[in-house]
């Protein structure tokens, strides 16, 4: 990377088609801006399908924006080109951090399709804050409207049409399947319900379905956890769950309420011993070993052919990253301690 380079930051909250067309349009406009300024863009920073608002599911996960900040701070960037101001910030607090980094690094120019901004001018900085505040307020208004629409839809029994096609449904769009396929899936649901009530296990159902080549609605493999989740869905009895409350739906139930309650009682029985992920733990201390420094649960990975228990800094673990132990040695130590305790007369 060149020192005193020109950076272009592009962002799109959601790439609906997955083709990057929106990003490409932003790229073309930024290249025109660079040509007008008589400069050449030395590095592109692109966050595609990444939100910038406080309510975004990808909050705090704009890797290219974070890389841009780091490069500005390191003195690599003198000019930042963006498509529009709200592509860069939709939170006042993030804008404040950005301006602080730019000021420390001596970056005084941001250019967009709307014109050039001089960060050394207090009036223009104020205008940036106003735009960020307006963008943040608009996100809040959209969120409130969306919540009200979702609440109204739930009260009217309408179903949510987004996400993955539910088991036993014909559905719509690219996920649409034939009625024959949907009917077969509904029979599988009824079969699983009958088998559970008769005393069969989730694992038994999963193994049998695997032998028969049955697949999930996405074409994946069945596991204890996704069979359990599917059988506990109120959708099966024509109900919709919204904010912890059930509403009668407008679709036909797949199983009777009596069978659903029976299955629910079986699967939610506190005395029922279950592995949520459908099998035995892979490692002796899985879920039981914690970092002695930060208290974070240890993860397991292979390093140079050896299994390692380590404290991960990566999300969602978010530990200190300072502890790691060879798994075989640690497990033998724990096994020896357990046997010693069991055989002790104390």
C-alpha positions in Angstrom: 0.0 0.0 0.0 1.3 3.5 -0.9 1.7 6.2 1.8 -0.7 9.1 1.3 -2.9 7.0 -0.9 -6.5 7.5 -2.0 -9.0 5.1 -0.5 -12.5 4.3 -1.7 -15.0 2.8 0.7 -18.1 1.0 -0.7 -20.9 -0.5 1.4 -24.3 -2.2 0.7 -26.6 -3.2 3.5 -28.1 -6.1 1.6 -27.1 -7.6 -1.7 -30.5 -9.2 -2.6 -29.4 -10.9 -5.8 -25.9 -11.8 -4.6 -24.3 -10.5 -7.8 -22.7 -7.4 -6.3 -24.4 -5.1 -8.8 -25.1 -2.4 -6.3 -21.4 -2.4 -5.2 -20.4 -2.3 -8.9 -22.5 0.8 -9.4 -20.9 2.5 -6.4 -17.4 1.5 -7.8 -18.2 3.2 -11.2 -19.3 6.4 -9.5 -16.2 6.5 -7.2 -13.9 6.0 -10.2 -15.6 9.0 -11.9 -15.0 11.1 -8.7 -11.3 10.1 -8.8 -11.0 11.0 -12.4 -12.6 14.4 -11.7 -10.1 15.0 -8.9 -7.2 13.9 -11.0 -6.2 11.1 -8.6 -6.0 7.3 -8.7 -7.6 5.1 -6.1 -4.9 3.0 -4.5 -7.1 0.7 -2.4 -10.7 -0.4 -2.3 -12.5 -1.1 1.0 -15.8 -3.0 0.3 -18.3 -4.2 2.8 -21.1 -6.0 0.8 -24.3 -7.1 2.6 -23.1 -5.4 5.8 -25.3 -3.0 7.7 -23.9 0.1 9.5 -26.8 0.9 11.8 -27.1 0.2 15.5 -29.8 -2.3 14.8 -28.0 -4.1 12.1 -27.4 -7.9 12.6 -23.9 -7.3 11.4 -23.3 -4.6 14.0 -19.6 -4.3 14.8 -18.7 -6.5 11.9 -17.6 -4.2 9.1 -14.2 -5.6 8.5 -13.3 -3.4 5.6 -14.4 -0.3 7.4 -12.2 -1.3 10.4 -9.3 -1.9 7.9 -9.9 1.6 6.5 -9.7 3.2 10.0 -6.5 1.3 10.7 -4.9 2.4 7.5 -5.9 6.0 8.0 -4.5 5.8 11.6 -1.2 4.3 10.2 -0.8 7.3 7.8 -1.4 5.3 4.6 -4.4 7.4 3.4 -4.7 11.1 2.6 -8.1 11.1 0.8 -11.3 9.1 1.3 -13.8 8.7 -1.6 -17.3 7.4 -0.8 -20.5 7.1 -2.7 -22.8 8.7 -0.2 -22.2 9.8 3.4 -24.7 7.2 4.7 -22.6 4.4 3.1 -19.8 5.4 5.6 -21.8 6.1 8.7 -25.3 5.7 10.1 -24.3 6.2 13.7 -23.2 9.5 15.2 -20.8 7.7 17.6 -19.0 6.0 14.8 -18.7 9.3 12.9 -17.1 10.9 15.9 -14.6 8.1 16.1 -13.9 8.4 12.3 -13.3 12.2 12.5 -11.0 11.7 15.5 -8.9 9.2 13.6 -8.8 11.5 10.5 -7.8 14.5 12.6 -5.0 12.7 14.2 -3.7 11.4 10.9 -4.1 14.7 9.1 -6.8 13.5 6.7 -8.9 16.5 5.8 -10.7 15.5 2.6 -13.7 13.3 2.0 -15.3 13.2 -1.4 -18.7 11.8 -2.5 -21.0 12.1 -5.5 -22.5 15.1 -3.6 -19.3 17.0 -3.5 -16.1 17.5 -1.4 -16.1 17.8 2.4 -13.3 19.7 4.2 -13.0 18.0 7.6 -11.0 21.0 8.9 -14.1 23.2 8.5 -16.3 23.1 11.6 -19.5 23.9 9.6 -18.9 21.0 7.3 -18.1 18.6 10.2 -21.4 19.8 11.7 -23.2 19.0 8.5 -21.7 15.4 8.6 -23.0 15.0 12.2 -26.5 16.2 11.1 -26.6 13.7 8.2 -25.5 10.9 10.4 -28.1 11.8 13.0 -30.8 11.9 10.4 -29.7 8.5 9.0 -29.8 7.1 12.5 -33.2 8.5 13.2 -34.6 7.1 9.9 -33.3 3.6 10.9 -35.2 3.9 14.2 -38.4 5.0 12.4 -38.1 2.1 9.9 -37.6 -0.3 12.8 -40.7 0.9 14.6 -42.8 0.7 11.5 -41.5 -2.8 10.8 -42.3 -3.9 14.3 -45.8 -2.6 14.1 -46.3 -4.3 10.7 -45.0 -7.6 12.2 -47.3 -7.3 15.2 -50.3 -6.6 13.0 -49.5 -9.6 10.7 -49.2 -11.8 13.8 -52.5 -10.7 15.2 -54.2 -11.4 11.8 -52.6 -14.8 11.7 -50.5 -14.1 8.7 -47.2 -16.0 8.4 -43.8 -14.7 7.8 -42.8 -15.4 4.2 -39.0 -14.8 4.6 -36.3 -17.2 5.5 -36.0 -20.9 4.8 -39.0 -22.9 3.5 -40.7 -24.7 6.4 -40.9 -28.5 6.4 -44.2 -29.6 4.7 -44.9 -26.3 2.9 -45.0 -25.7 -0.8 -43.7 -22.1 -0.2 -42.9 -19.6 -2.9 -40.2 -18.1 -5.1 -37.0 -20.1 -5.7 -37.7 -22.3 -2.7 -41.1 -23.5 -4.0 -41.5 -27.2 -4.3 -44.2 -29.5 -5.6 -47.3 -30.4 -3.6 -46.1 -34.0 -3.8 -42.9 -33.1 -2.1 -44.6 -31.0 0.5 -47.1 -33.8 1.2 -44.3 -36.3 1.7 -42.6 -34.0 4.2 -45.9 -33.6 6.1 -46.1 -37.4 6.3 -42.6 -37.5 7.7 -43.6 -35.0 10.4 -46.6 -37.1 11.3 -44.4 -40.2 11.3 -41.9 -38.6 13.7 -44.7 -37.6 16.0 -46.2 -41.1 16.1 -42.7 -42.7 16.7 -41.9 -40.3 19.6 -45.2 -40.9 21.3 -44.7 -44.6 20.9 -41.3 -44.4 22.7 -38.8 -44.0 19.9 -35.9 -41.5 20.2 -34.9 -38.5 18.1 -31.7 -40.4 17.3 -33.6 -43.4 16.1 -35.7 -41.2 13.8 -32.6 -39.4 12.5 -30.7 -42.6 11.8 -33.7 -44.1 10.0 -34.3 -41.0 7.9 -30.6 -41.0 6.9 -30.8 -44.6 5.7 -33.8 -43.7 3.7 -32.1 -40.6 2.2 -34.6 -38.1 3.6 -33.3 -34.5 3.6 -34.1 -31.2 5.2 -36.0 -28.5 3.2 -32.6 -27.1 2.3 -31.2 -30.4 1.1 -29.1 -31.0 4.2 -28.8 -33.8 6.7 -31.1 -34.4 9.6 -29.7 -34.2 13.2 -31.3 -34.5 16.6 -31.4 -30.7 17.0 -33.2 -29.8 13.8 -35.7 -32.6 14.1 -36.4 -31.4 17.7 -36.7 -27.8 16.6 -39.1 -28.7 13.8 -41.3 -30.8 16.0 -41.6 -28.1 18.7 -42.7 -25.4 16.2 -46.3 -24.1 16.9 -46.6 -23.9 13.1 -47.4 -27.6 13.0 -50.7 -26.9 14.8 -51.6 -23.8 12.8 -50.3 -21.3 15.4 -47.8 -18.5 15.0 -45.4 -17.4 17.8 -44.6 -13.7 18.0 -42.8 -12.0 20.9 -43.6 -15.0 23.2 -47.3 -15.1 22.4 -49.2 -17.5 20.2 -51.7 -16.4 17.6 -54.0 -18.6 15.4 -52.7 -18.8 11.9 -54.5 -18.8 8.6 -53.0 -22.2 7.4 -54.1 -25.7 8.0 -52.4 -27.7 10.9 -50.3 -30.7 10.1 -50.8 -32.5 13.4 -53.5 -32.4 16.1 -53.0 -30.2 19.2 -53.2 -33.4 21.3 -50.3 -35.0 19.5 -48.3 -31.7 19.6 -48.8 -31.3 23.4 -47.7 -35.0 23.9 -44.5 -34.5 21.8 -43.8 -31.2 23.5 -44.1 -32.8 26.9 -41.7 -35.6 25.9 -39.1 -33.2 24.3 -39.2 -30.6 27.1 -39.2 -33.1 30.0 -36.4 -31.8 32.3 -35.5 -35.4 33.2 -34.9 -36.1 29.5 -31.1 -36.5 28.8 -30.3 -35.0 25.4 -27.4 -33.9 23.3 -28.5 -30.8 21.5 -26.1 -31.3 18.6 -27.0 -34.9 18.1 -24.0 -36.9 19.4 -21.4 -37.5 22.0 -19.0 -34.7 22.8 -15.9 -34.9 20.6 -13.5 -34.0 23.4 -13.4 -35.0 27.1 -13.5 -31.5 28.4 -15.9 -30.0 25.8 -18.0 -27.3 27.5 -16.3 -27.9 30.9 -12.8 -26.3 30.6 -12.5 -22.6 31.2 -9.7 -20.0 31.0 -8.0 -19.3 34.3 -7.4 -15.7 33.4 -10.7 -14.4 31.9 -13.2 -17.3 32.7 -14.0 -17.8 29.0 -15.0 -21.3 27.9 -12.1 -23.0 26.1 -12.3 -24.0 22.5 -10.5 -26.9 20.7 -8.5 -26.9 17.5 -5.6 -28.8 15.9 -2.2 -27.3 15.8 0.9 -29.1 14.4 -1.1 -32.4 14.6 -2.0 -32.0 18.2 -5.4 -31.0 19.7 -5.2 -27.8 21.7 -7.6 -26.4 24.3 -7.3 -22.6 23.9 -9.0 -19.4 24.9 -10.3 -17.8 21.7 -10.4 -14.1 21.1 -12.8 -14.5 18.1 -16.6 -13.9 18.3 -18.7 -15.3 19.8 -16.2 -16.6 22.3 -14.5 -13.2 22.9 -11.9 -14.4 25.4 -8.4 -13.1 26.3 -6.6 -15.4 23.9 -3.7 -15.9 26.4 -4.2 -19.6 27.5 -3.7 -22.8 25.5 -2.9 -26.3 26.7 -2.2 -29.6 24.8 -5.4 -31.6 25.0 -4.0 -35.1 25.5 -1.8 -34.1 28.4 -4.6 -32.0 30.0 -7.2 -34.8 29.6 -4.8 -37.5 31.1 -4.2 -35.2 34.1 -8.0 -34.8 34.6 -8.6 -38.6 34.2 -5.9 -39.3 36.8 -7.3 -36.8 39.2 -10.8 -38.4 38.8 -9.6 -41.9 39.4 -7.6 -40.8 42.4 -10.6 -39.1 43.9 -12.9 -42.1 43.3 -10.4 -44.6 44.8 -9.6 -42.4 47.7 -11.0 -43.4 51.2 -11.6 -39.7 52.0 
